[in-house]
Amino acid sequence: MSEHPSLGNISPVWSRSWTIVAERGEGACLYSTDGREFLDFTTGIGVTNTGHCHPKVVKAVQEQAAKLLHGQANIVLHQPMLDLIGELKSILPPSLDGFFFSNSGAEAVEGAMKLARMATGRTNMVVFQGSFHGRTVGTMSLTTSKTIYRGGYQPLMPGVFVAPFPYSLRYGWSEEETSRWCLSELEYLLTSQTAPEETAAFLIEPVLGEGGYIAPPKSFLQGLRKLADQHGILLIADEIQSGFGRTGKWFAFEHYDFVPDILIVAKGLASGLPLSGVIASKALMQKWTPGSHGGTYGGNAVSSAAAVATVRAIRDEGMLGNATARGKQLMDGLKALAKKHEKIAEVRGLGLMVGVEFRDADGKPDKAAAKSAVKGCYERSLLLLTCGAWDSVIRFIPPLIVTEEQIDHSLSLFEAALKDEHH
């Protein structure tokens, strides 16, 4: 394939493992302009949860585009946004009944932080080691998963404090020992660095995304909820990557039997159209001064229509059940491979949010092995991404419509790529 004349004009700040010019996508597959078919287990970093170009989403977009492309929320209301609120209320706990829409995940995180600060009258934010919350100055200040996201941009926003996340493999303790220690360190942080009366919120990904696909023990998130309640601190769940069926439930917090005060959603919400949301109780939203936050495109009519179709498709087509079943199949298959390959230190995750961590003979994170496996998979037309501070974790993010056969096929391709390591 001859190189496209515009390729050299794209800013190199967009790093890429490969150059695929995608012509179209369908279901779990991407098709490039040079005729290759790829099994896409990246889903645009957890965005196309319903698969590429789900027919119901496409139809909703086409129909809405002919009616109204843009109606600015300060000026007019439109049916798709109202319908979307109805659909979201049907899948959320009753206490989360106030909605604000933005375009990107980072915007929604910024919005949640602004809401928390204004509602509590407190300034400080506590985030957790390995966090990824975005790339704006505010959200970059809340992000600790890699220095690349922050390096060269100092000084960052003040008032951010970092507590440990229960990453048991890294600490070398049992899950419960790690959970207890992390909660104890958080209490120490509130005693030594940011007093509860100046702390607006704890901001956490219920399953760590970019930080390494780590699902914490239930005791940790339950302890966090208890500590927040004890001190009047708001608990914000960033479910940008873990939401909309990714873990086999609508939201990862459902696995942990707690309800956040503020929920942040994006990525999988609209199957590929830009849309994000800040969701909290109406009572909390009442404390947000009118006009103190906003946005031109928030709750865009076409994106909202896509999101309505997305929620309905996930529900009507049993995608949550499929994510649970296929996730178990994937985890079981990867754990069987881990027994044969000593470099695989851990297979972990929830539903179809699965991480495979590579370590070398000294127990150190093995970026080279992870990157080599991803490259071997690409050569066999399976797309995967790495994550984690050292890029030593491969994340499997297939669409929720993935089939048993496609999971089996991915496992055989992954095993073949692992064998490349030994030659």
C-alpha positions, 0 to 999 in steps of 0.5 A, spaced: 500 500 500 502 506 498 503 511 503 497 516 504 500 523 502 497 526 509 500 521 513 506 525 515 502 531 517 499 528 523 503 530 529 507 525 532 505 527 539 500 521 537 504 515 539 502 509 535 505 501 535 503 500 528 500 504 522 493 501 520 489 506 515 482 503 517 477 503 512 471 500 516 469 496 522 464 491 523 463 487 530 469 485 533 473 486 526 477 492 523 478 492 516 484 496 513 485 500 506 490 494 504 485 489 505 487 486 512 482 483 517 484 484 524 480 482 530 480 488 534 481 487 542 482 494 543 475 497 542 478 504 541 481 503 548 474 501 551 469 505 547 466 500 542 463 496 547 457 494 542 462 492 537 464 496 531 458 500 527 452 496 531 446 496 526 442 499 532 447 505 533 448 506 526 441 507 525 439 512 531 445 516 528 443 516 521 435 518 523 438 523 528 443 527 523 437 528 519 433 531 524 437 535 529 445 535 529 446 540 535 442 544 540 446 547 545 443 545 552 443 552 555 438 554 549 434 548 547 433 541 550 432 536 545 429 529 545 435 524 545 438 527 551 431 527 555 431 519 552 438 518 554 437 520 562 431 516 562 435 510 559 441 511 564 436 512 570 433 505 568 440 502 570 443 506 575 441 506 583 436 511 585 440 516 588 444 517 582 439 522 578 442 528 576 445 529 570 450 533 566 453 531 559 460 533 556 464 530 550 470 527 553 472 523 559 477 528 561 472 534 561 467 529 565 473 528 570 474 536 571 466 537 571 466 532 577 472 535 581 468 542 580 462 539 583 465 536 589 469 542 590 463 547 590 458 542 593 463 541 599 466 548 600 473 544 600 479 544 596 483 538 596 482 531 592 485 524 593 487 520 588 490 513 588 497 511 585 496 508 578 490 513 576 489 515 569 484 521 569 485 525 563 490 529 559 488 536 561 492 540 566 487 539 571 486 531 570 493 530 568 494 533 575 490 527 578 493 522 573 499 518 576 499 512 572 506 514 568 510 520 568 510 521 560 503 524 561 505 529 566 513 530 564 514 537 561 508 540 563 509 542 571 507 546 575 501 542 575 494 544 579 495 544 587 491 540 592 492 533 589 494 528 594 496 521 592 494 514 596 496 507 595 492 503 590 491 495 592 496 492 587 497 486 591 502 483 586 507 489 586 507 489 594 508 482 594 502 481 599 495 477 599 489 481 597 487 482 604 493 484 607 494 489 601 487 492 602 488 493 610 495 497 609 492 501 603 486 503 607 491 505 613 496 509 609 490 513 607 488 514 614 495 516 615 494 521 609 488 524 612 492 525 618 499 528 615 497 531 609 490 533 607 485 534 613 478 531 612 475 538 613 479 540 607 478 534 602 473 535 597 473 528 594 476 521 594 477 520 586 478 512 584 477 508 578 473 502 581 478 497 576 484 501 575 485 502 567 491 505 564 495 503 571 494 496 569 487 493 569 487 491 577 481 490 580 482 491 588 479 487 593 472 488 595 474 490 602 478 496 600 472 499 596 468 498 602 473 501 606 473 507 602 466 508 602 466 508 610 472 513 610 468 518 606 462 517 610 466 518 616 469 525 614 463 527 609 468 526 603 465 525 597 467 518 593 467 519 586 468 513 581 471 514 575 468 509 570 470 511 564 473 505 562 470 500 566 463 502 565 457 500 560 458 492 561 465 492 560 466 488 567 460 484 566 455 489 570 453 496 567 458 499 572 464 496 576 462 499 582 456 494 582 461 488 584 463 492 590 456 493 593 457 501 594 454 507 591 459 513 589 456 520 590 459 522 583 459 517 577 463 519 571 462 516 564 464 516 557 468 511 552 463 506 552 457 510 553 455 512 545 459 506 542 464 511 539 461 518 538 464 523 543 459 523 549 461 523 557 457 525 563 457 527 570 452 523 574 450 525 582 444 526 586 439 531 584 441 534 591 448 534 590 447 538 583 443 543 586 449 545 590 453 547 583 452 554 582 448 555 575 453 558 570 459 556 573 460 550 569 458 548 562 460 547 555 458 548 547 457 541 545 455 537 551 449 532 550 450 533 543 443 530 539 447 525 535 451 523 540 445 522 545 441 518 540 447 513 539 448 513 547 440 511 547 441 506 542 447 503 546 444 502 552 438 499 549 442 494 545 447 492 551 440 490 555 436 487 549 442 483 546 444 480 553 451 483 552 452 483 560 451 476 560 456 475 554 461 479 557 461 475 564 461 468 560 466 470 555 470 474 560 471 467 564 473 463 558 478 468 556 481 468 563 481 461 564 484 460 557 490 466 559 491 462 566 492 456 562 497 459 558 500 462 564 502 455 567 506 454 561 510 461 560 514 463 566 514 470 564 506 471 565 506 473 573 499 474 573 492 474 569 487 478 573 480 482 571 473 483 571 468 481 565 472 483 559 477 487 562 482 483 563 490 484 564 496 479 563 502 482 567 509 480 565 515 479 569 522 477 568 526 472 572 528 477 577 521 479 578 521 485 575 516 488 570 518 486 563 516 491 558 520 487 552 516 481 553 509 484 553 511 489 547 514 483 543 507 479 545 503 485 542 507 485 536 507 478 535 499 478 535 499 484 530 503 480 525 497 475 526 492 480 525 490 481 533 490 488 536 492 488 543 494 494 547 499 495 553 498 499 560 501 499 567 507 504 569 512 500 565 508 498 560 508 490 562 501 489 562 497 487 556 490 489 556 484 485 553 478 489 551 474 485 546 467 488 545 461 485 549 458 482 543 465 477 542 463 470 540 466 464 544 470 462 537 473 469 537 475 468 544 478 461 542 481 464 536 485 470 540 487 465 545 491 461 540 494 467 536 496 470 543 499 463 545 503 463 538 505 470 539 508 468 546 512 462 543 516 467 538 519 469 545 522 463 545 526 463 538 
